[in-house]
Amino acid sequence: MPRLRRLTTIAVDDPDDPRLADYRALRDADLPDAFIAEGALVVRQLFRSPHPVRSLLVTPRKLAALEADVPPDVPVYVASRPLLKAVVGFDLHRGAVAAADRPRAADPAAVAAAAPSLLVVEDVSDAENMGSLFRNAAAFGVGAVLLSPTCCDPLYRRAVRVSMGQVLHVPFATLSPWPSGLDDVVGAAGFTTVALTPSVDAVDLDALVAGDGGGVPSRLAVLVGAEGAGLTDGALASASVRVRIAIRDDVDSINVATAAAIAFHRLVHAG
């Protein structure tokens, strides 16, 4: 039976230890040159991603669960639960956080050209919705995500956690200028943009799948907007077809990530 490789672990007992700077006061703001993965499942996804890992901060219990997955040469800081709380600023129940280098901003045209299908997101500022969108995109085989400049950061800690680490695997880029970039980049890459909207004059999703409204495009970009406001007039005007998901008349709309998942299931072949 092969032996587990041994890691060089570093016990820390001072919350002001400068080696823990990436983890200090995580509630306050995003890190300018790094991002945080939180929880054993998400940390494992980070280890399997192309992002360079700076370090791992864990309790002894979580280290035992993660030890076999830690890449070589990653500093592993081991601390008690109370010390983790003192460092990050809240009670970190998951007992494991890792810091990684923030990637350079990707070229949206290159991201679009390499993807068989796209999710395009306008003005989504809620990190949990953003994380859910990425998780759903990964689940249904959507190739990449393009974001309007006003979207929240997909690498914000909460978004990474809610995505279950899938934001670390799905390519993404910010599309600017907006919304003209929808034509300049998405349209130029050969995608047909399908905008999700609750508008009563939009094509019913089931009807589109059945062949009405031109049928399902072979190279598809699904466009979604923020909760409440929905897509702007400029984004809707750039779409090739507007599609609605039939719901009860006394319900205004459904969550943006839920709507995207339904559209992905019906329109995009899972890879």
C-alpha positions in Angstrom: 0.0 0.0 0.0 1.5 3.4 -1.0 2.4 5.7 1.8 0.9 9.2 1.9 3.5 11.8 1.0 4.4 14.0 4.0 3.8 17.8 3.8 5.9 20.4 5.5 3.3 22.0 7.8 3.8 25.2 9.8 2.0 25.6 13.1 0.9 29.2 13.7 -0.4 30.6 17.0 -0.3 34.4 16.4 -3.2 36.0 14.5 -0.9 38.8 13.5 1.6 36.5 11.8 2.5 38.3 8.6 2.4 35.0 6.6 -1.3 35.0 7.1 -1.9 38.4 5.5 -4.0 37.0 2.6 -6.5 35.7 5.1 -6.8 38.7 7.4 -10.3 40.3 7.8 -11.9 38.6 4.8 -15.2 40.4 5.3 -13.7 43.7 4.5 -12.8 43.7 0.8 -11.5 41.6 -2.0 -7.8 41.1 -2.3 -6.2 43.1 -5.2 -3.9 40.3 -6.4 -5.3 37.1 -4.9 -8.6 35.3 -4.2 -9.8 32.9 -1.5 -11.2 29.4 -1.7 -13.2 28.4 1.4 -14.1 24.9 2.5 -12.6 21.5 1.8 -14.6 20.8 -1.4 -13.8 24.2 -2.9 -10.2 24.1 -1.9 -9.9 20.7 -3.6 -11.3 22.3 -6.8 -8.7 25.0 -6.5 -6.0 22.4 -6.2 -7.3 20.8 -9.5 -7.5 24.2 -11.3 -4.8 26.0 -13.2 -4.6 28.8 -10.6 -1.3 29.0 -8.7 -1.9 28.3 -5.0 -0.2 30.7 -2.5 -0.9 28.8 0.7 -3.4 26.8 2.7 -4.7 27.6 6.2 -6.4 24.8 8.0 -7.3 23.3 11.3 -5.6 20.0 12.2 -8.9 18.1 11.5 -9.3 19.6 8.0 -5.6 19.0 7.2 -6.2 15.3 7.7 -9.0 15.4 5.1 -7.0 17.5 2.6 -3.5 16.2 3.1 -3.4 13.8 0.1 -4.7 16.6 -2.3 -2.3 19.5 -1.4 0.0 20.3 -4.4 3.8 20.2 -3.8 5.5 23.3 -2.4 2.3 24.9 -1.1 2.9 26.3 2.4 0.4 24.7 4.8 -0.4 26.8 7.9 -2.1 24.8 10.7 -4.0 26.7 13.4 -6.8 26.2 15.9 -10.4 27.2 15.2 -10.2 30.2 17.6 -7.1 31.4 15.8 -8.7 31.1 12.4 -11.6 33.1 13.7 -9.3 35.8 14.9 -7.5 36.0 11.6 -10.4 36.0 9.1 -12.8 38.0 11.3 -15.6 35.4 11.6 -16.1 31.8 12.7 -14.9 29.8 9.8 -16.9 26.6 10.3 -15.4 24.9 7.3 -12.0 25.0 8.8 -10.0 25.4 5.6 -9.1 28.3 3.4 -6.6 28.7 0.6 -5.2 31.7 -1.2 -4.4 31.7 -4.9 -3.0 34.2 -7.4 -5.6 36.3 -9.1 -5.4 35.7 -12.9 -4.9 38.4 -15.4 -8.0 39.7 -17.1 -8.9 37.5 -20.0 -9.6 38.8 -23.6 -13.3 38.4 -24.1 -12.9 37.8 -27.9 -10.5 34.9 -27.2 -12.7 33.5 -24.5 -15.8 33.6 -26.9 -13.9 32.2 -29.8 -12.8 29.1 -27.9 -16.2 28.3 -26.4 -18.9 26.1 -27.9 -21.6 28.0 -25.9 -21.7 31.1 -23.7 -23.5 32.5 -20.7 -23.6 36.3 -20.9 -24.4 38.2 -17.7 -25.5 41.8 -17.3 -25.5 43.8 -14.0 -25.6 40.8 -11.6 -24.2 42.2 -8.4 -25.2 39.5 -5.9 -22.2 37.1 -5.2 -24.5 34.2 -4.5 -26.4 34.5 -7.7 -23.0 34.9 -9.5 -21.7 31.7 -7.9 -24.9 29.8 -8.8 -24.7 30.9 -12.4 -21.2 29.5 -12.7 -22.2 26.3 -11.0 -25.1 25.8 -13.4 -23.0 26.7 -16.4 -20.5 24.1 -15.5 -23.2 21.5 -14.8 -24.8 21.9 -18.2 -21.6 22.2 -20.2 -21.7 25.9 -21.0 -18.2 26.7 -22.4 -17.5 30.2 -20.9 -19.1 33.2 -19.2 -18.9 36.9 -20.4 -19.8 39.6 -17.9 -20.9 43.2 -18.2 -18.5 45.7 -16.4 -21.0 46.2 -13.6 -21.2 42.6 -12.5 -19.7 41.6 -9.2 -16.4 39.8 -9.1 -16.8 36.0 -9.8 -13.7 35.4 -7.7 -15.1 37.1 -4.6 -14.9 34.5 -1.8 -18.7 34.0 -1.5 -19.1 33.6 -5.2 -16.3 31.0 -5.4 -17.9 29.1 -2.5 -21.5 29.1 -3.9 -20.2 28.0 -7.3 -18.6 24.9 -5.4 -15.4 26.0 -7.0 -16.7 25.8 -10.6 -15.8 29.4 -11.2 -12.2 28.2 -11.1 -12.7 26.0 -14.1 -15.2 27.9 -16.4 -13.3 30.6 -18.4 -14.7 34.1 -18.0 -14.0 37.6 -19.1 -15.5 41.1 -18.8 -17.1 42.4 -22.0 -16.5 46.1 -22.6 -17.8 48.4 -23.9 -21.3 47.3 -23.0 -23.7 46.6 -24.6 -22.0 47.2 -28.0 -19.6 44.4 -27.2 -22.5 41.9 -27.6 -22.4 42.6 -31.3 -18.7 43.2 -31.6 -17.6 40.1 -29.7 -20.5 37.6 -29.3 -22.0 38.2 -32.7 -18.7 38.3 -34.4 -17.8 34.9 -32.9 -20.9 33.4 -34.6 -23.2 33.1 -31.6 -26.9 33.6 -31.7 -27.8 35.5 -28.5 -31.0 34.3 -26.7 -32.1 36.8 -24.0 -34.1 35.5 -21.1 -36.9 37.9 -20.1 -40.4 37.5 -18.5 -41.9 39.8 -21.1 -45.2 38.4 -22.4 -44.2 39.1 -26.0 -41.1 37.0 -25.9 -41.0 33.5 -27.5 -41.9 30.7 -25.1 -38.9 28.5 -24.3 -40.9 25.3 -25.1 -42.0 26.8 -28.4 -38.4 27.7 -29.3 -37.2 24.2 -28.6 -40.1 22.9 -30.7 -38.9 24.9 -33.7 -40.8 28.2 -33.4 -38.8 31.4 -33.6 -36.2 29.8 -35.7 -35.5 26.9 -33.4 -32.5 26.3 -31.2 -29.3 27.9 -32.6 -26.3 25.6 -33.0 -23.9 28.2 -31.5 -25.8 29.7 -28.5 -25.2 32.5 -26.1 -27.7 32.7 -23.2 -28.1 36.3 -22.0 -29.4 37.0 -18.4 -29.8 40.2 -16.4 -30.0 41.2 -12.8 -32.7 40.3 -10.3 -35.5 42.9 -10.3 -34.4 45.2 -13.1 -33.8 42.4 -15.7 -32.0 43.1 -18.9 -31.5 46.7 -20.1 -33.1 47.9 -23.3 -29.7 48.0 -24.9 -28.9 44.4 -24.1 -32.3 43.2 -25.2 -31.9 45.1 -28.5 -28.6 43.3 -29.1 -30.2 39.8 -28.7 -31.2 37.7 -31.7 -34.3 36.4 -30.0 -36.0 37.0 -26.6 -37.3 34.0 -24.7 -39.5 33.6 -21.7 -40.0 30.6 -19.3 -43.6 30.0 -18.7 -44.6 30.4 -15.0 -47.8 31.1 -13.1 -49.4 34.5 -13.9 -49.4 35.5 -10.2 -45.6 35.1 -9.9 -43.5 37.9 -11.3 -40.3 36.0 -12.2 -37.9 33.4 -11.0 -34.3 33.6 -9.7 -31.8 34.4 -12.4 -29.6 31.4 -11.7 -32.7 29.1 -11.7 -33.9 30.6 -15.0 -30.4 30.1 -16.5 -30.4 26.5 -15.4 -33.7 25.8 -17.1 -32.5 27.4 -20.3 -29.2 25.5 -20.2 -31.1 22.2 -19.7 -33.4 22.8 -22.6 -31.0 24.6 -25.0 -27.4 23.5 -24.3 -26.1 20.0 -24.6 -24.2 19.1 -21.5 -20.6 18.4 -22.4 
